[in-house]
């Protein structure tokens, strides 16, 4: 069918208008609706080169546009989930991985670890989470666990390499410990000799493989615990020891340290600690927050991608999940921000701190080891009072103890 000259002019005019609108949108002066923004971003990354350097440069370049919409960029991103019943993490991880190159510029690798009984499954990739085929698989594969942590890296210390990708894992007392971190720890910087933390010095059994301050401080924590305990600590004693370690790491460097971490200890327990802050010249505040999903469940929509789930349709009355993240993953849930210096123990999807930590030991979710003995409850309680209260307990007081330490 032949077109008139007038038709061609109209087509040309439409094309010119469309091009001008596209230029205005790319410049950041006009924002697309949220669902169209996400579709546009996915289109960008469908054409990213396979070459690693080209991939990273393309992602960081395109994220300049994303930054205009979502505000200041964060440091490394953390995600933790702690559950009352085995639960998959597809929903939270689907949103979380967008921060690895689409809604934020953390394109220097990602990792995820989660417990299955006493064992751990580990996935690491030095590629960006937003484009990683492994991350794509995990977003759609319903693996269930009681305890998981994940990390998206923005490299500041150490090269972009697999050995520097979090989370890290080590064995202590026949138990697997997993760890990821967000921030800067000057005491463990690359230009410093790593100090011994704690008053009881011991052998440096744990040493970092990579170049990050994060792995170095994780090894320091395990060396601290191994030197300190000759018997297996109960949860309240372990909680207080970790809290003491954190205070010493920060001491004297309070204004320059940013220390947020997740620590998984066996299949039930996850510690989360936050000493938030911002790098010099940055308006980006890095801390931790959490939400608890429990009955009555409701719908939730992700903040980083146009996706929602009605949890009331896919859960039971026994389900409960605590989700810990650097910043809220959803738009319509209540997220609680950690206080500065706050350490929280999560078990069965519930937060515990202070004296409340004894409840975790009472229900049988304390440490269990085949290589280190745990003291009977009265002896452990007496030791706790001597250690932290500085007083002895007579036999009558010992018999009156009706709590777990």
Buried (B, 14 or more C-beta within 10 A) or exposed (E): EEEEEEEEEEEEEEEEEEEEEEEEBEEEEEEEEEEEBBEBBEEBBEEBEEEEEEBBBBBBEBBEBBBEEBEEBBBBBBBBBBBBBEBBBBBBBBBBBBBBBBBBBBBBBBBBBBBBEEEBEEBBBBBBBBBBEBBBEBBEEEBEBBBBBBBBBBBBBBEBEEBBBBBBBBEBBEBBBBBBBBBBBBBBBEEEEBEBBBEEEEEEEBEBEBBBBBBBBBBBBBBBBBBBBEBBBBBBBBBBBBBBBBEBBBEEBEEBBBBBBBBBBBBBBBBBBBBBBBBEEEEEBBBBBBBBBBEEBEEBBBBBBEBBBEBEEEBEEEBBBBBBBBBBBBEEBEBEBBEEBBBBBBBBBBBBEEEBBBBBBEEEBBBBBEEBEBBEBEEBBBBBBEEEEEEEBEEEEEEEBEEBB
